[in-house]
């Protein structure tokens, strides 16, 4: 919350519990300074995917505390419920990245830095209440479910999703392939790279330069081939 939002929240608290309001301007200013520091990361309001009845409202949390607790309200009485709310949002967030929502990203960006920045910005926006989580999950039923399972099986040994997520930072390329398979998106490593200086075989990352350094992303021509093959295999509607 911004300082003016904290001030409005404290004014609301004092109206509900005037007997505990600061008695001097100095005390009120000191309290405002403290709350502004400790609740800087907490939004005044935030939407919940289940609807308005589950949404976050700091003033409502404050009113509930005053109505149910005999103790004076503290910053932690707002901060702790927010952490619970935030954790719920992040648990619901599928983390699926929709490129069409980011026209500013160059699809041929070889470093992938713009994609990573956008993905992190989305997660930060969810974690700070600036946007609702994307709850659309991967395909788990219907005619495409078998294809998704087959692609995941081809990637190797099964690992519980919670473990795979925890290890994602340590196995980024495997995690990326699992993400593509789960979302039923084209995986460039399912085809050999047609780019003459590279010619990486199926399952191996593209290489670059005289040192044959591994690339973080596939060559665009390889992605084109994988995309064409992927959609050619899709069952007719």
QUIHU-V776363 format. One record per pair of residues at least 24 apart in sequence whose C-alpha atoms are under 8 Angstrom apart, sorted by the first residue. I is the first residue (numbers start at 0). J is the second residue. D is the distance in whole Angstrom. If there is no record, write none. Layout:
I/J/D
I/J/D
This chain:
0/35/7
0/38/6
0/39/5
0/40/6
0/41/6
0/42/5
0/43/6
1/35/7
1/39/7
2/31/8
2/35/6
4/43/7
5/31/7
5/34/7
5/35/6
6/31/7
8/57/8
8/58/6
11/58/7
12/58/8
12/61/7
12/62/7
15/62/7
15/65/8
16/65/7
19/71/7
34/74/6
37/74/7
38/74/7
38/77/8
38/78/7
40/127/7
41/78/7
41/81/7
41/127/7
42/127/7
42/128/7
44/128/7
45/128/5
45/129/7
45/130/8
45/131/8
46/128/7
46/130/7
46/131/6
47/88/7
47/131/6
48/131/6
48/132/7
48/134/8
55/81/8
55/84/7
85/126/6
85/127/7
85/128/8
86/126/8
88/125/7
88/126/7
88/131/8
88/132/6
89/122/8
89/125/7
89/126/6
89/132/7
91/132/6
91/133/7
91/134/6
92/125/8
92/132/5
92/133/5
92/134/5
93/132/7
93/133/6
93/134/5
93/135/6
93/136/6
94/122/7
94/133/7
95/133/7
95/135/8
95/136/8
95/182/8
107/219/6
109/215/8
109/216/6
109/217/8
109/218/8
110/215/7
110/216/7
111/215/8
111/216/7
137/181/6
137/182/5
137/183/8
138/181/7
138/182/7
138/183/8
147/180/6
147/181/6
147/182/8
147/183/6
148/181/8
150/180/6
151/177/6
151/180/6
151/181/7
184/229/8
185/222/8
185/225/6
185/226/5
185/229/6
185/230/8
186/222/7
186/225/6
186/226/8
187/217/7
187/221/6
187/222/5
187/224/8
187/225/5
187/226/8
188/217/8
188/225/8
189/225/7
190/221/7
190/224/7
190/225/6
191/221/7
192/218/7
192/220/7
192/221/5
193/220/7
193/221/6
194/218/7
194/220/7
194/221/7
